[in-house]
Amino acid sequence: MRKSILFLSALFLMSGSLLAQAIKPTIGLNFTDVKSADDILEGNSSWQVGLSVEFGEKMYVEPGIFFMSRSYAFGGSSSPNLSLGDPEFKGIRIPVSLGAYLIGDESSTFAWRGFVGPSAFLYTDTGDFNKEDLNSPAWGVFAGTGLNIWILFVDLSYEWSVNDISPAFAQIDFGRTNGFFTQAGFRLKL
């Protein structure tokens, strides 16, 4: 299923790029917030790099594909026998933004946007953790805002997870992960 989602996403991005208004190579940071039992797991900052394609003028759709890392740290554990290292998960994040220009439009020198949408995170590297013990894909919904300044853009968004990281750990309730994303890049108009 994971390969099918990646294949369809890549096909959609490639075929849609001919009709796109802008292609947006992007780099950014993400900050994970984890709700866990006894606050034994804390989120850390991490990175992301990818590409999205914007379709539309005043209202738009923007699918993307990003390679990213999510990083966590074990804090004051109530389980002294816990011997796992701090988790860092790498994978592919596929967001689909539905947005509108609040000031300006896709061709303006300066524009302000708002957007919402769903996302999926597919694990490619789970470090010390068994990949089968994690819910993949990890589903989320997000909302955000962005500024276009000439060919540059900056986006800020917050994502709420829809499913838990893992149902497999009996003594640790990883809970849900939420994240703050900040990213910047170029808007290459077509």
TIKOLTOR-181457 format. One line per field, with one value per atom (N, C-alpha, C): residue number from 1; chain; atom name; x, y, z. Coordinates in steps of 0.001 Angstrom, whole numbers, plus 500000, padded with zeros to 6 digits. Each point is the difference from the previous one (the first is absolute). Layout:
resi NUM,...;
chain A,...;
name CA,...;
east X,...;
north Y,...;
up Z,...;
This chain:
resi 1,1,1,2,2,2,3,3,3,4,4,4,5,5,5,6,6,6,7,7,7,8,8,8,9,9,9,10,10,10,11,11,11,12,12,12,13,13,13,14,14,14,15,15,15,16,16,16,17,17,17,18,18,18,19,19,19,20,20,20,21,21,21,22,22,22,23,23,23,24,24,24,25,25,25,26,26,26,27,27,27,28,28,28,29,29,29,30,30,30,31,31,31,32,32,32,33,33,33,34,34,34,35,35,35,36,36,36,37,37,37,38,38,38,39,39,39,40,40,40,41,41,41,42,42,42,43,43,43,44,44,44,45,45,45,46,46,46,47,47,47,48,48,48,49,49,49,50,50,50,51,51,51,52,52,52,53,53,53,54,54,54,55,55,55,56,56,56,57,57,57,58,58,58,59,59,59,60,60,60,61,61,61,62,62,62,63,63,63,64,64,64,65,65,65,66,66,66,67,67,67,68,68,68,69,69,69,70,70,70,71,71,71,72,72,72,73,73,73,74,74,74,75,75,75,76,76,76,77,77,77,78,78,78,79,79,79,80,80,80,81,81,81,82,82,82,83,83,83,84,84,84,85,85,85,86,86,86,87,87,87,88,88,88,89,89,89,90,90,90,91,91,91,92,92,92,93,93,93,94,94,94,95,95,95,96,96,96,97,97,97,98,98,98,99,99,99,100,100,100,101,101,101,102,102,102,103,103,103,104,104,104,105,105,105,106,106,106,107,107,107,108,108,108,109,109,109,110,110,110,111,111,111,112,112,112,113,113,113,114,114,114,115,115,115,116,116,116,117,117,117,118,118,118,119,119,119,120,120,120,121,121,121,122,122,122,123,123,123,124,124,124,125,125,125,126,126,126,127,127,127,128,128,128,129,129,129,130,130,130,131,131,131,132,132,132,133,133,133,134,134,134,135,135,135,136,136,136,137,137,137,138,138,138,139,139,139,140,140,140,141,141,141,142,142,142,143,143,143,144,144,144,145,145,145,146,146,146,147,147,147,148,148,148,149,149,149,150,150,150,151,151,151,152,152,152,153,153,153,154,154,154,155,155,155,156,156,156,157,157,157,158,158,158,159,159,159,160,160,160,161,161,161,162,162,162,163,163,163,164,164,164,165,165,165,166,166,166,167,167,167,168,168,168,169,169,169,170,170,170,171,171,171,172,172,172,173,173,173,174,174,174,175,175,175,176,176,176,177,177,177,178,178,178,179,179,179,180,180,180,181,181,181,182,182,182,183,183,183,184,184,184,185,185,185,186,186,186,187,187,187,188,188,188,189,189,189,190,190,190;
chain A,A,A,A,A,A,A,A,A,A,A,A,A,A,A,A,A,A,A,A,A,A,A,A,A,A,A,A,A,A,A,A,A,A,A,A,A,A,A,A,A,A,A,A,A,A,A,A,A,A,A,A,A,A,A,A,A,A,A,A,A,A,A,A,A,A,A,A,A,A,A,A,A,A,A,A,A,A,A,A,A,A,A,A,A,A,A,A,A,A,A,A,A,A,A,A,A,A,A,A,A,A,A,A,A,A,A,A,A,A,A,A,A,A,A,A,A,A,A,A,A,A,A,A,A,A,A,A,A,A,A,A,A,A,A,A,A,A,A,A,A,A,A,A,A,A,A,A,A,A,A,A,A,A,A,A,A,A,A,A,A,A,A,A,A,A,A,A,A,A,A,A,A,A,A,A,A,A,A,A,A,A,A,A,A,A,A,A,A,A,A,A,A,A,A,A,A,A,A,A,A,A,A,A,A,A,A,A,A,A,A,A,A,A,A,A,A,A,A,A,A,A,A,A,A,A,A,A,A,A,A,A,A,A,A,A,A,A,A,A,A,A,A,A,A,A,A,A,A,A,A,A,A,A,A,A,A,A,A,A,A,A,A,A,A,A,A,A,A,A,A,A,A,A,A,A,A,A,A,A,A,A,A,A,A,A,A,A,A,A,A,A,A,A,A,A,A,A,A,A,A,A,A,A,A,A,A,A,A,A,A,A,A,A,A,A,A,A,A,A,A,A,A,A,A,A,A,A,A,A,A,A,A,A,A,A,A,A,A,A,A,A,A,A,A,A,A,A,A,A,A,A,A,A,A,A,A,A,A,A,A,A,A,A,A,A,A,A,A,A,A,A,A,A,A,A,A,A,A,A,A,A,A,A,A,A,A,A,A,A,A,A,A,A,A,A,A,A,A,A,A,A,A,A,A,A,A,A,A,A,A,A,A,A,A,A,A,A,A,A,A,A,A,A,A,A,A,A,A,A,A,A,A,A,A,A,A,A,A,A,A,A,A,A,A,A,A,A,A,A,A,A,A,A,A,A,A,A,A,A,A,A,A,A,A,A,A,A,A,A,A,A,A,A,A,A,A,A,A,A,A,A,A,A,A,A,A,A,A,A,A,A,A,A,A,A,A,A,A,A,A,A,A,A,A,A,A,A,A,A,A,A,A,A,A,A,A,A,A,A,A,A,A,A,A,A,A,A,A,A,A,A,A,A,A,A,A,A,A,A,A,A,A,A,A,A,A,A,A,A,A,A,A,A,A,A,A,A,A,A,A,A,A,A,A,A,A,A,A,A;
name N,CA,C,N,CA,C,N,CA,C,N,CA,C,N,CA,C,N,CA,C,N,CA,C,N,CA,C,N,CA,C,N,CA,C,N,CA,C,N,CA,C,N,CA,C,N,CA,C,N,CA,C,N,CA,C,N,CA,C,N,CA,C,N,CA,C,N,CA,C,N,CA,C,N,CA,C,N,CA,C,N,CA,C,N,CA,C,N,CA,C,N,CA,C,N,CA,C,N,CA,C,N,CA,C,N,CA,C,N,CA,C,N,CA,C,N,CA,C,N,CA,C,N,CA,C,N,CA,C,N,CA,C,N,CA,C,N,CA,C,N,CA,C,N,CA,C,N,CA,C,N,CA,C,N,CA,C,N,CA,C,N,CA,C,N,CA,C,N,CA,C,N,CA,C,N,CA,C,N,CA,C,N,CA,C,N,CA,C,N,CA,C,N,CA,C,N,CA,C,N,CA,C,N,CA,C,N,CA,C,N,CA,C,N,CA,C,N,CA,C,N,CA,C,N,CA,C,N,CA,C,N,CA,C,N,CA,C,N,CA,C,N,CA,C,N,CA,C,N,CA,C,N,CA,C,N,CA,C,N,CA,C,N,CA,C,N,CA,C,N,CA,C,N,CA,C,N,CA,C,N,CA,C,N,CA,C,N,CA,C,N,CA,C,N,CA,C,N,CA,C,N,CA,C,N,CA,C,N,CA,C,N,CA,C,N,CA,C,N,CA,C,N,CA,C,N,CA,C,N,CA,C,N,CA,C,N,CA,C,N,CA,C,N,CA,C,N,CA,C,N,CA,C,N,CA,C,N,CA,C,N,CA,C,N,CA,C,N,CA,C,N,CA,C,N,CA,C,N,CA,C,N,CA,C,N,CA,C,N,CA,C,N,CA,C,N,CA,C,N,CA,C,N,CA,C,N,CA,C,N,CA,C,N,CA,C,N,CA,C,N,CA,C,N,CA,C,N,CA,C,N,CA,C,N,CA,C,N,CA,C,N,CA,C,N,CA,C,N,CA,C,N,CA,C,N,CA,C,N,CA,C,N,CA,C,N,CA,C,N,CA,C,N,CA,C,N,CA,C,N,CA,C,N,CA,C,N,CA,C,N,CA,C,N,CA,C,N,CA,C,N,CA,C,N,CA,C,N,CA,C,N,CA,C,N,CA,C,N,CA,C,N,CA,C,N,CA,C,N,CA,C,N,CA,C,N,CA,C,N,CA,C,N,CA,C,N,CA,C,N,CA,C,N,CA,C,N,CA,C,N,CA,C,N,CA,C,N,CA,C,N,CA,C,N,CA,C,N,CA,C,N,CA,C,N,CA,C,N,CA,C,N,CA,C,N,CA,C,N,CA,C,N,CA,C,N,CA,C,N,CA,C,N,CA,C,N,CA,C,N,CA,C,N,CA,C,N,CA,C,N,CA,C,N,CA,C,N,CA,C,N,CA,C,N,CA,C,N,CA,C,N,CA,C,N,CA,C,N,CA,C,N,CA,C;
east 500816,499184,500862,501086,500887,500599,500408,500579,498961,498762,498927,499769,499991,499809,501146,501241,501154,499952,499657,499936,498933,498816,498924,500347,500665,500420,501013,500992,501019,499377,499103,499321,499173,499286,499173,500866,501123,500875,500603,500431,500626,498991,498856,499011,499376,499774,499389,500929,501312,500932,499834,499434,499761,498884,499071,498883,500200,501090,500223,500266,499670,500312,501423,500443,501330,500507,501295,500693,500811,499960,500577,500984,501322,500998,500105,500096,499838,500996,500476,500733,499323,500169,499368,500352,499388,500162,498640,499991,498763,500308,499016,500127,498857,500325,498994,499590,498703,499430,499335,500390,499477,499244,498810,499235,500213,500770,500318,499713,499863,499743,501190,499743,501030,501044,499705,500941,501386,500072,501309,500573,499192,500475,499786,501053,499925,500398,499427,500346,501219,500732,501159,499796,500838,499930,500690,499569,500575,499859,500184,500095,499088,499859,499248,500479,499873,500338,499054,499531,499077,499552,498861,499474,498485,499368,498547,499658,498776,499533,498677,499912,498805,499147,498712,499037,498923,499722,498918,500480,499028,500330,499645,498747,499603,499829,499408,499917,500887,500652,500962,500034,500568,500303,501501,500637,501456,500439,500130,500555,501525,500572,501446,500544,501299,500685,501316,500211,501145,500701,501325,500774,500291,499680,500164,500405,500387,500377,499124,499609,499310,500858,500300,500939,499337,500286,499430,501111,499716,500949,499232,500540,499422,500433,499037,500285,500009,499474,499942,499085,500533,499199,499609,498754,499562,500344,500621,500430,501516,500635,501455,500662,499272,500589,499914,499533,499866,501389,500358,501352,500020,498939,499980,500685,500637,500589,498915,500379,499041,499572,498709,499539,500152,500420,499982,499432,498871,499319,500156,500369,500094,498941,499518,498990,499556,498951,499418,498687,499867,498749,499325,498722,499224,498823,500154,498885,499250,498728,499207,499288,500476,499434,498854,498943,498900,500051,500267,500240,499304,500102,499444,500938,500112,500759,499120,500452,499262,500325,501241,500442,500785,499654,500681,499523,500791,499717,501315,499929,501203,500994,499578,500915,500466,499533,500370,501444,500635,501351,499994,498928,499829,498604,499939,498701,500019,498822,499816,498970,500324,499161,499610,498889,499593,499709,500272,499788,499711,499350,499704,500158,500055,500046,500387,499974,500430,501448,500615,501357,500178,500978,500390,501514,500484,501437,500323,500861,500400,501423,500214,501316,500940,501229,501036,501142,500210,501050,499490,499987,499485,501075,501257,501085,499899,500003,499953,498620,498991,498634,499623,499200,499513,498913,500156,499063,498576,499872,498676,499275,500732,499391,499431,500168,499550,498837,499082,498890,500517,499995,500449,498995,499439,500366,499443,500683,499503,499210,498709,499115,499913,499823,499861,499146,499598,499335,500744,500058,500780,499288,500434,499529,501198,500014,501139,499789,501062,500001,501346,500014,501242,500060,501215,500253,500797,499594,500780,500608,501299,500692,500854,499486,500608,500106,501228,500097,500243,500056,500229,498677,499955,498831,500438,499181,500186,498643,499965,498770,500179,498964,499939,498727,500093,498797,500102,498833,499926,499205,500526,499369,499562,498781,499463,499959,500563,499970,498616,499653,498704,500131,501164,500207,501247,500091,501146,501238,501177,501238,500010,499639,500074,499033,499327,499173,500761,501285,500722,500638,500172,500706,499007,500048,499032,500265,501261,500290,500223,500070,500224,498866,499253,498956,500607,500470,500620,499008,498745,499003,500053,499493,499953,501110,500470,501032,499395,500336,499613,501287,499957,501233,499793,501013,500048,501010,499602,500865,500280,501249,500388,500859,499677,500749,500078,501021,500227,500543,499819,500510,499706,500074,499800,498682,499289,498805,500437,500144,500415,498741,499573,498756,500159,498939,499998,499119;
north 498809,501191,501259,499952,501148,500321,498960,500215,500579,499564,500522,501482,500392,501415,500842,499517,500743,500098,498890,499997,500969,499951,500899,501458,500277,501364,500508,499159,500394,500200,499112,500123,501279,500295,501204,501251,500024,501172,500199,498903,500124,500391,499338,500308,501368,500359,501276,501181,499759,501117,500724,499339,500655,501043,499817,500917,500919,499869,500711,501486,500778,501426,500234,499139,500170,498671,499791,498878,500609,499366,500611,499062,500062,499276,500649,499158,500481,499351,500779,499464,500552,499301,500519,499235,500445,499386,499571,498957,499616,499781,500299,499884,499119,498860,499019,500178,499906,500048,498647,499292,498659,499995,499447,499794,498539,499803,498635,499837,498756,499693,500447,500656,500439,500912,500582,500893,499384,498720,499368,500199,500473,500227,501457,500638,501407,500138,500980,500250,500888,499811,500828,500626,500967,500590,499075,500083,499181,500724,499324,500641,499331,500692,499454,500674,499290,500526,499357,500770,499412,500951,499643,500705,499960,501106,500018,500696,499781,500561,500701,501279,500804,500127,499667,500104,501000,500988,500933,501430,500911,501418,500606,500355,500582,498893,498870,498799,498952,499173,499072,498670,499025,498680,499830,499485,499857,498667,498958,498743,500123,499268,500041,498656,499873,498804,500466,499611,500467,498830,500016,499065,500739,499381,500713,499068,500601,499290,500517,499080,500368,499481,500859,499658,500148,499050,499983,499729,500277,499706,499435,498928,499464,500875,500418,500854,499197,500576,499351,498794,498870,498791,499392,499548,499275,498517,499617,498619,499956,499672,500027,498954,498979,498958,500322,501196,500391,500231,499258,500089,500419,500613,500446,501350,500220,501299,500994,501269,501025,499741,499892,499665,501148,499656,500918,499213,500444,499314,500836,499350,500675,499414,500820,499501,501025,499638,500822,500573,501316,500666,500500,499669,500395,500860,501334,500893,500436,500279,500574,501231,501174,501258,500469,500480,500677,501419,500962,501343,501091,501205,501185,501172,500865,501235,501017,500470,500985,501418,500219,501263,499631,500583,499709,498696,499506,498708,499366,498913,499251,500795,501065,500780,501300,500293,501238,499950,501169,500090,499704,500418,499700,499397,498875,499355,499279,499948,499295,498907,498787,498823,499341,499288,499114,498638,498917,498670,498970,498924,498847,498743,498836,498768,498787,498831,498751,499685,499093,499547,498549,499366,498635,499985,499266,499842,498516,499625,498609,499816,499077,499779,499323,500536,499342,499509,500646,499598,500246,498959,500124,499777,499955,499852,498699,500089,498829,499370,500654,499509,499122,499004,499105,500731,500066,500737,499459,498693,499382,500433,500547,500464,501418,500625,501380,500041,500918,500206,500757,499332,500624,499710,501014,501400,500604,501045,500809,501135,500068,500973,501273,501125,501278,500970,501063,501137,501254,500997,501197,501258,501119,501324,500937,500985,500895,501259,500788,501252,500154,500788,500197,501355,500447,501258,499708,500615,499983,501381,500061,501254,499773,500484,499822,498517,499406,498564,499188,500667,499312,499793,498986,499815,499458,500266,499483,499480,498767,499400,499604,500186,499535,499181,498814,499179,499169,499560,499129,498768,498826,498737,499235,499469,499151,498573,499057,498614,499418,499064,499345,498632,499360,498709,500039,499046,499898,499556,500276,499526,498478,499384,498548,499459,498879,499326,498876,499796,498795,500082,501185,500112,500005,498981,499869,501005,500191,500859,501464,500291,501373,500397,501014,500526,501168,499720,501059,501123,499661,501037,500515,501163,500611,501035,500142,500996,501157,501179,501203,500696,500785,500631,501381,500840,501332,499939,500451,499962,501426,500278,501253,499643,500583,499668,501206,499991,501094,499416,500745,499529,500981,499491,500798,499614,500981,499769,500174,498907,500036,499980,501170,500127,499397,499355,499387,500766;
up 500000,500000,500000,500769,500082,498635,499266,498671,499049,500148,499141,500258,501266,500349,499456,500156,499481,498488,499332,498543,499497,500598,499575,500264,501121,500307,498985,499682,499025,498621,499609,498712,499943,501091,500072,499894,500715,499967,498615,499366,498683,498929,499965,498963,500235,501235,500320,499810,499978,499872,498675,498986,498727,500101,500936,500187,501200,500674,501254,499782,501015,500006,500520,500953,500583,500555,499850,500639,501134,501191,501192,500699,499653,500788,501378,501042,501372,500955,500979,501149,501244,501128,501201,501252,501084,501314,500507,500831,500676,501470,500825,501445,500478,500558,500390,501445,500244,501335,500230,501050,500251,501307,499977,501227,500406,501076,500424,501488,500411,501406,500847,501092,500950,499365,498867,499310,499852,499632,499840,498607,499071,498644,499640,499495,499630,498538,499329,498606,499872,498924,499667,498634,499663,498663,499002,498759,498954,498666,498889,498694,498978,498842,498874,498716,498894,498682,498994,499031,499049,498914,499415,498849,500049,499644,499852,498692,499553,498740,500272,499625,500270,498732,500129,498908,500403,499173,500292,500056,500078,500033,501357,500219,501290,501054,499601,500840,499342,500803,499420,500744,499332,500564,499865,501056,499980,500602,499167,500509,500096,500938,500165,500432,499899,500489,500640,501260,500776,500672,499983,500810,501289,501132,501264,501130,501083,501215,501132,500881,501241,501140,500945,501060,501366,500896,501343,501015,501276,501075,501182,500607,501226,501160,500810,501147,501276,501069,501308,499972,499661,499836,501331,500061,501179,499868,498880,499765,500010,501152,500064,499117,499567,499166,498510,499658,498611,499413,498941,499460,498532,499512,498614,499868,498845,499724,499625,499894,499592,498554,499758,498653,499010,498798,498866,498832,499517,498905,498738,498904,498712,499082,499099,499089,498990,499302,498947,500519,499955,500375,498729,499869,498826,500468,499960,500342,498730,500139,498912,500576,499617,500504,499114,500642,499331,500534,499118,500502,499225,500534,499366,500256,499021,500154,500712,501146,500787,499539,499588,499405,498747,498882,498749,499384,499034,499383,499573,499240,499663,499171,499334,499169,500671,501216,500696,500495,500076,500554,501496,500687,501421,500177,500691,500232,501336,500623,501274,499774,500458,499775,501312,499980,501080,499392,500745,499446,501088,499604,500863,499152,500674,499226,500806,499350,500615,499637,500761,499678,500434,499394,500364,500177,501011,500237,499924,499042,499787,500512,500916,500593,499004,499887,499206,500894,501153,500939,501416,500815,501365,501055,499600,500969,500778,501348,500877,500081,499455,500125,498812,500272,498964,499203,498684,499149,500117,500249,500129,501270,500976,501247,499882,498849,499813,499021,500231,499071,498780,498861,498768,498907,499402,500156,501281,500452,501109,499356,500297,499370,500827,499324,500682,499210,500663,499350,500445,499139,500320,499530,500576,499600,500069,499112,500014,499200,499935,499264,499309,498942,499274,499328,499728,499290,498739,498896,498766,499844,499793,499738,498762,498868,498699,499695,499889,499727,501276,501144,501271,500725,500865,500851,501351,501009,501354,500461,500508,500514,501451,500803,501387,500120,500607,500167,501273,500465,501170,499601,500358,499629,501252,499942,501050,499472,500754,499534,500210,499153,500070,500677,499875,500643,500886,500934,500896,499231,500552,499392,499968,501130,500086,501038,499691,500985,500708,499661,500415,501384,500558,501268,501158,500827,501090,501123,500383,501141,499613,498717,499565,499073,500377,499124,499228,498787,499207,499713,499935,499755,498587,499830,498670,499869,498778,499730,499231,500387,499284,499612,498964,499566,499423,500179,499418,498862,498830,498829,499530,499723,499377,498793,498866,498795,499087,499156,499058,498708,498944,498717,498891,498779,498800,499333,499470,499172,498551,499306,498603,499152,499536,499234,498622,499551,498678,499041;
